Structure formats: C-alpha cells, structure tokens
C-alpha cells in the first residue's frame, strides 16, 4: 500500500469516527413519554419561558469610601469578536476548516462522553442548592418545589413555597419568603420543619420587597424603599444591610460570594426615551466585613443578565446582552465579560451565546442557537426554533472544554426539533445538568416534553 493511499484511509477512518461520535451526541434518549410530535417551526414565547435560579438582589448603604472607575472594555453591540475571544459560532467554522484541511487534532469531548443519566423531568430547574450539587425543581402544576440529590431520582423533600431566596452551603436549609404572611422562613430538610426567620413589612404595594439572604444565612441585604424589618424579630448576631442606589438609579440584582464575605449589586440609571443606550449600569462590589466598596461602570450598550464572583473575589464573570431598540432585551445573543474589581476593567471572554451558567471556579456553560438558510430569528413575536444548538463548557481563560451539537428545526425532519435547551454547571464544577424540551403533544395538550440529564464532569486540572 502506498503512503498516499494509507494516509487517505486514515483520514476516512478519522472522519467516520468523528461522524459517529457526532451522531451519538445528537441521539435522543430512548425513554421519551411524548406520544406525537409537532411539525411547527415556531413556538409562542410562553412555551419557551426561561427559568433561572434566583440569585438575589440589592445595594449596601454603608459609610465607606467609594472608587468609581469606568470599565475599560466598552464594545458596541455590533463589535466583531477579536481572534482571542471564544465564540461557539466561530468554533464551529474553525472545526469545519480543520476537518477540511485534514487536521488530526483530537476532537473535543461532548457531554455524552461522560457518565450521565436521565432523571425525572417534570417541572423546571430552579437552581442549585448548596455545594453538594443538590438541585431544586419547581413544578407549577402542583405548586411543589422538590430538592434532589445528584445521584437519586427520589426527592429529598418537597414543599410548597414561593421562590427560594437562598440555600446554605450544605444544602440542608432553604430560605424563602412567604408574601402572604410577610415572613422569611427557613425549611430544614432533616427535620422537615419550617421556622420563621423574620417578619417584614412591604412598603409599596406596586413594588415587591427587594431582599437577599447571605449563603451563611446570617445577613440580609435589602432595599429600604421596598421593605422594612423589625429588628426584634431577628436572632442575635444577624446583620441587616440596607442598600441604597445613587440619585436617579434603582437597584435590581445582587449576588453573594459563596462564603458570604462579599456581594455585588447592579444599579441602573433612568432610561432616556427612544435611546436604547441612554442609560448606564453601575456595579458595586462590597466587602461585607469592612464595608469597603468598589464601583465600576459596566460596558455600555449592554444590559446585565447574570454574574458570579470568581474564587479569589478579585474578579467577576458577567453575562450581558446588547441593547437593541428593535428587539426585546431577552433576544439578542450576549457576551460573557471577565472583569477585575480593582481597578474595575472588563474584557470579553466569550461572545454570541444565548444562555449561560457559571460558577466561582471559572467554569462557564453556554448555549448558542445557530440559524441558517436566511432564517430570521426575530421576524415575529414567536420564538423561531434554531437549526441547531451548540452547547458546551469553557474555562475562565476561554479554552473550550466540552462541545456538543443538538438538533433544532429541520424541514427534512421537523419532529427532531428541540426547544429551551439549557446547560447548568454546578457550584462545585463536578456536574452539569443538560435539559431541553422535545416538540410533542401529550394527552394533556402540552406543547413539549421535558428531558433532563445529569452529567458527571471530569476533574479539572
């Protein structure tokens, strides 16, 4: 056999192996309760509602010197990604180019290459609970929230409660607000009992109370314009942290560091009519022990969606979407920024992603919706199902660790279309939950069937 012929056979084997791996990654689970699948390529927005874990909100009214520094990175919403910034869309084209050029570099693993299992999918992922990879599933049909361990299909507990505010580090206690009783309560999983943690008074019927409990369950940050607390209702040593915004600003988002030593909150200025970029967002990073505060302006032309501290507390990950006057804020693909706290500067980590999850160890889960054939994802008030999804995980340096494609809408095979694809990376970084809905109809008339998979991720070096 000539060397040229041998090389050609090796390339064919490599391509066949990669195609087989891709097919395995796209294969749908065998156990699917859907009885008949729909052929429609669009869904009403209500079908594709995005449910996110509550992170908690707000701003600290403490006497401290504040440094205000504008973020260095302020790209426009139409800025092209630089060659050093990750993009699932560009990663796809680069991979195709490598295959065309005969590159023999090892393909990236997909989520199905790691140990995984399908889990009961009724309800919606509400968030991770503690650092042991427990997670909450909320079910609107029966009103229960259920807590699961990552290795069991049987819930550890179930309880009717409003949106959970916080879990402690071990996932043994869940704090939630009961608006009807104007109380903050804590549910203990082992005792199966609920205790009142505090009473509060809602000050404005048109504005819900804005408050956030720390992960150690020893502090509450709140916006005093929306809620008032009775200090006598708190136990000894519990901190009340009133949060205030600057003149002409209002606060809405707060995130705690996992050890409760720091928090950050985002305040937005009043918008200017007919100007999508006519307001700014300021982020305040606060040391809860010393009250030292650093403020910075987030990149202009974007709206804050979610964020997380990194382990050191000296950096943040921030997911933002570009502001477009012609599109709802929830539509345009967004950018993940890596921001240093002091001085406050931001640089792009990954661009053109539609949904993101992240943890303090710098693991970022991403979903990118890919459209082709001139299909416009924004041509109606309905969600246009993409041609495919690219889901993956990358580290804080932008290196892609996992990549997988899932089918979207196809004229040739519309029954394979998936919607609401999400990747949720756990706080520990040891697991991820991959979930989606398959287009189908059931005896109860549901437009889609939920599927959820828990994946054990490899240890990161």
N, C-alpha and C positions, 0 to 999 in steps of 0.2 A: 504494500500500500504506500502510495506516495505521501510525502509530508503534507502537501496541499490538500489531498483528499482526507487525510486523517484530521487535519485542522477543521475542515468543513463539517465532518461528522461530529467532532467535539462541540462545535458551535450549535449544531442542530440539537444535540443532547441537552446543552445548556438552555436553549430556548424552550425545548419541550418541558424540561424540569421547571423552569420559571412559569410557563403557562399552566402547568399542573398545579403548582403552588398557588398561583393566582386564582385558578378555579376553585381550589379548596378554600381560599379566603373568601370567595364570593358565595360559597354554597350556603343555602339557607338551612336552618335547623330542621331536622326531620319531624320533631314534635311541634306541630302547629295546629292550633284549635280553629283556625279560620275555615269556614265552610265553603265560601265562594268569594272570589276576589274580584275587585272592581277594575274597570279599564280606564278610569278617568286619570288625566294627567295633572289636574289641579285639585286643590283642596281648599275649603273655606278656612280662613285664618283661625277660627276657633278650634279646628281639628289639629292644627299644628302649634298649639299653645306651648310656649317654652316655660318649663317649670324649673326654678333654680333654688338651691339651698339658701335659706335666709342667713345672711352674714351678719347683719346688724349695723346700726347707723349712728352718726352723730358728731358733736364737736365740744371741745372742753373749755369751760370758762374758768381758767386758772390764771393767776398772775405770773407771767413769765415773759422773758424777752423773746421776741419772735423775729426770725430771719426770713425775709421774703425774697426768694430767688426765682427768676423766670427759668423755665425748663429750656435747656439748650436745644433739644430736638423739637421742632415745631413744623413738621412737614404738612403740606396741603393735602386735602383728601384725594387729590389726583396724582400725588407724587409717585413716581415709579420706584419700586423697591431697588435698593442697591444690590450689587452682586453678593454682598456679605450678609444679607438678610434672608432668612428662610421664608419660603413660600410653598405651600402644598401644590399649587398650580405649576410653579416653575420646576419643582422637584419632579413632577410627572413628566414634563417635557425633557428635562435633563436625563431622566431614566430612559426615556424612549431613545434619546440621542445616543446614550451609552450602548443600548442594545443594538442600534443600527450600526455602530462603529465596531461592534464585536468585543466590547469590554467584558472582561471576565471577573470583574469585582463582584463580591458576594452580594446577593440581593438582601434588602432589608427584611427583617422578620415581620410578620403580621401578628395580630392578637391571637389568631387561632393556632399559632405555633407554640403557644404557652399553655400550661394546664388551665382549663376553663370548664365551666358547667353552666347550663341553663338553669334559671331559678324562676320561681313563681313570679309572673309579670303583671298581675293585677295591680292597678294603682300607678302612681307616679313617684319617681325618685325625688325625695325631699331634701336629702343631704346626708353627709357622713356624720357620725355621732361618736366623738372621741378618737383616740389614737390607736384603737384596736380594730379599725376597719369595720366597725358596726355601721349600719346604714338604716335610714328611715324611709318608709314607703307610705305615702298618703293616698287614701282611696276615697274619692269624693262620693262614690255610690253608696257607701255605708257610713261615711264620716269618721272612720278609724284611721289612726296612724299606727303603723306597726314597725317594730325595731327588729332587725335581723342581724345575726352573726354572719360573717362572710362564708362560713363553711356549712351552714344549715339552711334548710328550706322552711323550718318551723320558726315562727316569730318568737322572740324572747318576751315580748309583751305587746299588747295593743291597748290603745286608749283614745278616747275622743278628746281632741284638744284643738285649739286654734293653732296657727302656725308656730312651730317651735322656735324659740329665740336662741337657745344655746344648749349644748351638751357639755358635761365636764370631761376632763381628759380621758378618763377610763370608760366613758360611755355608760356609766351607772346611774346618772341622774340627768333628767331632761327638764329644762326650764321653759315655761311657756306662759303667755298672757291669756287671761280669760276676760275679754272685753265686757261680757255681760255682767260679770261680778266685779269688774275693775280691780282685779288681783293679778299678781305674778305668782305662779305656783311652780313647785318643783315635784316631779314624779320620780320616786326611787324604784328602780327596776327589781331589785331583790325583794323589797318589802311589798311591792305592788301597791304602794300608798302615795297619796298626794298631800302635800303640805303647802300652806300659804306662806310665801316668802315675803310679800309686801302688798300693801294697798296703795292705790294711786287714784288720782282724780284727773279725768280728761278735761282740759280747759276749753277746747274749741270743738264743738260737735262736728264741724266740717273737716277737721284735721285729726287723723288718728294719732294716738300717742307715739312719739318717736323715742325709742329707748333701746338699749343694748346691754345685755348681761355679759360680764367677762367670762372667759373659759374656766377660771377657777371658782366661779360663782360667788365672788367676794366683792364685786363692784358693779355698779350700773351707771352707764353714761346715758344722758337724756337731753332732750331739747326743752328748756323750761317754758317756752311758749306753748307747748303742746300738752304738758303733763306736770302734775305736782305730786310730790311724795310726802308722806307723813313719816318723819324720821323715827318716831316711836315704834313704827311697825317693823323696823329693821333690827336685826341682831347686832350685838356689839362687834365692832371692827369692820362693819360693812361700809364701803365707800359710796357716796353719792357724788357723781361727777357731772355737774350741769354743763351743757355745751351751748356755745353761742356762735353765731355767724357774724361776719363783718357787715357793715352797712350795705344794704341793697342786696345781700346774699341770703340764701336759705340752704340749710344742710339736708342731706337725704341719705347718705351712705356712710357707714362706719365698718371697719374691720379691726378685730383684735389680733394681736400676735398670739400664737398658741399658748405661750407661757404667761399671758396676761400682763407682760411687762410694758407693752406698747400698744398703741392703737393709732389708726389713721382715719380721717374722715374727709369727705369731699363736699365742698360748698359751691353752689352755682350762683352767679350773678343773674340779675333780671335780664331776660332776653330783649333784644331790640326787634321790633316788628319788621317782617319782610327781610330779615338778615339772618340766615342760618348760622353765621359765625359771630353774631352780635352779642354773645355772652362768653364769659370765661369761667373756668373751673379751677378752684384752688384746693390743693390737698394739704392737710395739716397732719404732721406726724408728731405724736406726743409720747413722751416717757411718763408713764403713769405714776412713777415713784418720785421723780424730781420735778415734774411738770415742765421740763424743757420741751419746747415746741419749735419745729422747723416747718415753714410753709414754702410751697412752690406752686408755680402756675403749671398746670398740665398742658400738654401740647394743644395748640389752638387748632380749630377746625374739626375737633373730635369731641365725642361725648363719652364720659366714663360709664363703663358697664360693670366691671368687676375687678378685683385685685387681691393681692396677697403679699404679706411680708415674705422675705427670704430669711433663712435661719439666722444670719448674723444680725438682723434688724437694721442693717445699714443700706439695704436695697429693697426695692419693691418690684413686683410684676403687676402691670396694669393693662387691662384689656379695654380698648376704646373703639368706637365706631365713628366713621366720618360723618359730619353733618351735611345733609343734602336737603335743599329746600324742596326738591321734587320727590323725595322718598321718606317714608317713616323711619324713625331712628333705629328701629329693630331690623331693618332690611339690609343695609349695605354691609359687605364683608368688612371685618375690622382688623386691627393691628394690636399685637402684644408689645408693649414697651417694657424695657428693663430700666428702672430708674434708681439712681443713687440718691440718698437722702440729704447728705451734706457734703458739698453743695448739691442742690437739687437739680439734676440733669437727667434726661431720658434719651434712650436710643432704641430704635426698632429692633425687636427680636424676631418676630415672625409676622408676615403680612398676609392679607387676603384669606382670612379664616372667618367662618360664620359662627362657630360656637367654640368655647374654650373652657377648660377647667385647669386648675393649677394648685400646687401645694408649696409649703415653705422650703422643701428640699430642692426646689427648682425644676420639678417635673411638670410639663405642660401637655395636656391633652387637647387635641384640635380636631375640628370637623370643618372641611371645606366642601361646599356644594359646587359641582362643576356642570356648566351648561355648554351645549354645543349646537351646531346647525342653526345658528342665528336666533335661538330661542331667548326671549327676553324675560328674565325672572321678575321684572317689575311692571309687566304690561297690564296688570289687573289688580283688583283688590284681593284676589285669591293667591295662595301660595302656589307657585309654579314648581312642581317637583323637578329636581335637577336630573341630568342624565346619569350622574353617579356622584357618590360621596367619596372623598379621600379622608380617612380617619387615621390618626397617628398620635405619637408622643415624641417630644423632643426635650432636651435638657436646657438649662439656663444659658448655655453658650450657643444655642441654636442648632446643635447637632441632632439630626433626626435619628431616633432610636427604633421606632416602630412605624410601619406604614401599611395600610390596607385599603383596598377599594371595595365599596359596596354598591350594588346596582341601584340606580334611580329609575326614572321613567324611560321606557323604550317603546317605540312604535311596534317593533317586531315582537316584543314580549312584555306588554304593559302590566301583566299580572305579577311581575317581579318587583315592581316599584316599592321602595321603602320611603317612609317619612319620619320626621322627628328623630333623626339619628343623633346620638349624643355619646360622648366619652367622658366619664367622671373618674379622675385619678384620685386615689385615696390620700388622706393626710400623711400616712406612713410611706407612701410610694410603693407599697408591696402589692397593691391590687388596683385594678381599674374595673369599672362597670361600663359595659358597652350595651346600649339599648337603642331600640328603634320600634317603629310600628309598620307592619306589613299591611298594604292596602287590601281590605277584605270586607265582607259583610257577615254579621252573625245573626242569630235568632233574635237578638235584642236590637238589631239595627245599628250596631256600632260601625263607624266607617273604617276602623283599622284595628288590628290585633297587636297588642304589645308583646315584645320579646326582649328579655333581659339576660345578659350573660356576665358572670363574674370571672375575671381573668386574674390569675396569679402571675405577677410580673417578676422578671429575673432581678436578682440583686444587682444594684448599680455599683460600679467600681469607683 
